[in-house]
Amino acid sequence: MADERASLRALLLYFLRLGTLGFGGPIALAGHMEQDLVEQRGWISAQEYKEGLAFAQLAPGPLAAQLAIYLGWVRGRVLGATLAGIAFVAPSFLMVLVLSELYVRFGGLPWMQGLFYGIGAAVIAIIARSALKLVRMTLGRDHLLWILFAVSAVVTAWTESEIIWVFLVCGLVPLLRGRQTTPATPALALLPVAPGIAASLGGPASLGVLWKILTYFAGASLFVFGSGLAIVPFLYGGVVRQFHWLTERQFLDAVAVSMITPGPVVITVAFIGYLVAGLAGAILAAIGVFLPVYLITVLLAPRFHRVAKNRQVKAFVDGVTAAATGAIAGAAVILGRRALMDGPTILIALVTLALLLVPKKVPEPVLILAAGIAGLVLKGMW
């Protein structure tokens, strides 16, 4: 028993470190877990890791956070999953709280506006780069998936929102075709939920408002399969266009904050919750988006093998993956129209994209920091 407790304590410390220093996106974080926990420490077997990766690809939730929770479950069942999930998410959540307070306090000052003037342009390049990477990973030479991708991208960019039925149809088309799929790529998908939320949240945060924040982001968590960027277009349609919680500029800044910090991209919901209802809103938004991920892992991990091997499930996920990738591309167009407002921002975005595409790419946090400094300089010059 003492050895098990020591192992769980070590696991907690490991995920705290990874959550604090883990930049590079879900694929990089998943790679760190394989190298550290399987190859170096031997806490997780290679087979257990492969099963966890397959589960994270098929179940709702950001890939890296889902995998961390699953590996915690393998090592210590419910307690292990709980410790791993909290340790992995907590560092980035605390960082977002600090940035949120600074944003609220100094957001109206020229230096803060200049900072996000440059960062916003860099974020567009990062989203575009992610879309390109996902296209290569998920579509291959399958003409049908390319068509589904294009339809989803055009619909998202044209309507400036995500239409759930588009994703469902995109999932059903390859399923009806009966194509055999491979589960080798991270799966993005959007599942239909309909959390009801009032359009206005004026005034101090009441219990009703806090409950709406919790239920909305709990529903939003079901829209994330694989890369956390899959939630960005969905949140834009709800947070900005439908519910008017944030302005378009604030939403772009929220995405930028998630890029600055390590850990999962979906931590941006804490920033949004903070702007809407302060500390309580940030906490409930984070609980809402991660609690379903945790519960799904704890409840379904012991039984997921049968689902993972189901050919129809894989076909459906492939179709919705193509649609979600298209939605990310469409979101880059939507946000780009707001962030790339002049020559300097266009130049920042192009330079950032070029640096992301080089073989030895510069880490994203470094690019965002450099873009922020460029924004400060440019705003000071104008």
N, C-alpha and C positions, 0 to 999 in steps of 0.2 A: 504493500500500500504506500509506503514511503517513497519507493522508487517511482510509482505511478504519479504521485503528487509532484515529485521533483521534475518528472518529465513534462507534466502539464505546466508547471511553473516555467520551465525552459521554453516550452512552446509559446506561452504567453509573451515572454521576453523577446522571442524571435519575431513574432508578428508585430509587436510594438516597434521593433527596429525597422522591419520591412515597411510598416505603415508610415514611419517617419522619414525614411530615406528612399522609398520606392517610387522613383520617377520612371517614366518610359512607357506607360500604358499597360493594358492588360496582358498582352503577349509577353512583354518583358518581365512583368511581375510573376506570371505563371512560370516562366523560365527560371527565375530566381528560386522559386519554391522547389522546382525539380532538382536544381543543382544543390541547393542547401539541405533540403529535407530528405532527399532520396540518395544522392550521390555522396555527399559529405558526411551527414550525420546519421543516415540510415534509420531515421525515425519512421519513415514511410517507405513501403516497398514500391518497386517500379509498377507492379500491377495495380496497387491501390491508387497510385498517382494517376495512371491512365484512366482508371474508372472515374476518379474525381474530375478529371479534365472532360471526359465524355458527359458526365452529369452536368457540369457547369456550362457546357455547350448547349444542352437541350433544355435545361430548366431556366425559368425566368430569374433574372438577376445579373448584375455586372460580373463578367467572367472571373476576374481576380478575386473579388470578395466572395463569390460563390465557391470558388476553389479553396480559398482559405478556410471557410466555414466547414466545407466537406472534409478537408484534411484534419481539421480539429476534431470533427466527429469521428473520423477513423481512429485517431489517437486516444480520445477520451470521451466518446459518445456525446451526450447532450452537454455535459460540462465542458468538454474540449471544444465543441462547436461554439459554445457561448463565449469562452475565453478568446478563442481565435478571432471570432467576428468582432468583438469589442476592441481587442488590441489592434486589429488591422485598420479599423475605421476611426478610432478615437483620435490619433494624431492629426490626421487631415481635418477632422471636424473641429478640433481646437484651433488649428491654424485659420480655418475659415471664420470662426467666431472673432478672432483678433482682426482679420482683414475686414470683416463686416462692420465692426465697431469703428475702425478707421475710416471706412467708406462713408458710413452714416455721419461721422463727425466732421470729416474734411472733404466730403464729396462735392461740395459747392466751391471749393477753392481751386484756383487755376492750376496749381501743381498736380492735384489729383485728377483734374480733367485732362491735363496734358499726358499724365501717365497712362490713363485708359484710352486716350486718343491713339497712342501707338500700340498698346496691348491689344485693343480691339481688332486692329488690322492684322496683327500676327495670329490671333485666334482664327480668323477666317482662313489663313493659309494652313494652319494645323488641321482644321476640320476638312479642308479640301484634300490635304495629304492623307488623312485617315480614310476618306472616301476612296481615293485612288488605291490605297493598300487593300481595303476591303473588296474592291472590285476584282483585283487580281486574286485574292484569296478565295472568294466565294462564287464568282461567276464562271471562271474558266472559259471554255469554248462552247458552253451551252447557250445556243441561240435563244431558247425560250427564256432562260434566266436573264439574258441581256434585255429582252423585250420587257419583262416584268420590271427590271431595274429602271429602264427608260420611262415607262409609264408612271411609276411611282415618283421619280424625280420631277417629271413635268407637272404632275398633279400637285405635288407638294409646293413647288416653286410658284405655280399659277394661282393656287388657292390660298397660299401662305398658311396652310394648316394640314394636318394629317387626317385622312378619311379612313376610318377603321375598316370599312368594307373593301377598300382597295387592298389592304393587307390580307384580309381573309380570302379574297378571290385569288390573290397571288399565291397564297398557300395551297389553295384547292387545285389550281391548274396543274402543277407538276404531280400532285397526288392523283388526280384523275388520269393523267398520262401514264401513271404507273412506272415512272422511271426509277431505276436503282440509283441510290445516292450513296455518297461516302460521308462519314461524319468527321472528316479530317480537319475541317475549318471551324473556327469559332462561329456559332450560330447566333444571328441577331433575329429577333422576331418581336412582333407586337401582338398581344392578345387583348381582346376587347374587354374593357371594363367601363362602367358608367358611374363614377362617383359624382354625386350631385353637390354642386358648390354655388353659392350665391355670387353674383357678379361684383358686388361692392364690399369692401372691407374697411370702410372709413372709421375713424375714431379708434379709441383704445381697444386692445385685443380682449374680447369677451370669451367666455367659455365656448359659446357657439362658434366663434371664429376659429378658436384653437382646435375644436373638433373637426371643423371643415378642412383645416390645414392637414391634420392627421389623416383623415379619410382620403383626401385628394392625392396626397403623395403615396399613400399605401396603394391606391389604384395605379398611380404612375409607375410604381416599381414593377408592375407586371408588363410594362412596355420595354423592358431592358433585357435583351438576350445578347451576350457577348460583350461588345464594346459599349461602355457607358454613353458614348455619343448618340446611341440610338434613342435616348430619352430627350435629346435637345430639341428636335423638331416637334415632338409631342408637347413638351413644356412650353415652347414658344406659342403654339396655338392656344393653349389653355391659359397660361399665366399672363400673356400680353394681349392677345386678340380677344379672347372670350371673357376672361374674368377681370382684366385690367388691373392686376395686382402690381405689375411693374411696367415702366415704359420700355420701349424697344432698346434704348440706350442702357438702361439698368439691366435688362436681360442679357445683353451682350457682355456687360461688365460681370454679371454672375457667371457666365461661361468662362470668362477670362480668369476669374478667381479660382475656379476649379482646375484650370490649367496650371496656375501658379503653384498650387499645393500638390504634394504627393498623394498617392492613394487613388480611390475610384473617382471618376469624373462626376458621377451622380451626387457627390457631396455638394455640388452646386445648389441642391435643394435647401441646404442649411443656410446659405446666403440669402436665397429667396425668402425662406421662412423668417429670417432675421429682419429683413426689410419690411415684411408685412406685420409681424407681431413680436419683434424683439427676441430676447433669449428663449422664451417659451416657444415661440414660433419656430426658431431654428432647431430646438431639441425635438419637437414633435414632427417637423418635416423629416429630420434624419431618422427618427424612429419609424415613421411611416414608410420610408423608402427601403429601409433595411430589414424591418421586422418580417415582412412576407418572405424575403429571401432566406432568412434564418429558419422560419417555420417550414418552408418547403423543403429545405435541406434536411432538417431533423426528421420530418415526417416521411419523406419520400426516398431518402438515400438508401434505406435497407431494401427497397423494392424496385429501384429504378432500372435494374438490369433488363427486365422484360421490355420496358418501354424503349430503352436505348437501342434495342435490337430490332424494333418494329420498323419495317421498311416504309410503311405509310407515314409514320411519324417523321422519319428522316426526310421524306419527300415534301411534306408540309413545311418543315423547318427550312428546307432549301428555298422554297418559293417565297416564304416570308422574309428570309434572309436577303434575297434579292430586292424585295420591296423596301426593307429597312435601310439597306445600303443606298437605294435610290432616294429615300427620304433624307438621309444625311447629306447627300449631294444637293438635294433641293433646299435643305436648310442652309447650306453654305451660300447658295444664291440669295436666299431671303436676307440672311444676316449681312452678306456682302454688300447688298444695296444700301444698308444703313451705315456700315462701318467704313466702307471705302468711299469716302465723301469727296476726296480731292486727290490731287497728284501725289502729295507726300504719303498718304495712307495707302494708295495703290502701290507706290514704290516699296513701302515697308512690307506689304503683303507679298509682293513678288520676290523680294530678297529673302524673306523668311521661307517661302516655298522652295526657292532654289537651294537654300542651305539644308532644308529637310530632305531634298532629293539627292544630295551628293552621297557617295558611298560611305564616307565617314561623317555622318550627319551630326550636327551640333545638338546637344540635349535641348529638349523643348523648354524647360525652365530658363535656360540661359538665353534662348532666343526671345522669350517673353520679357525677360529683364532688359535685354538690349533694346527691344522694341519700345518698352516703357521709357527708357532713357532717351531714345530718339524722339518719342512723343513730347517729352519734357523740353528738349532742345528746340524742336520745331515750334511748339506752342509759345516758347519764349521769344522766338524769332518773329512770329507773326503779330 
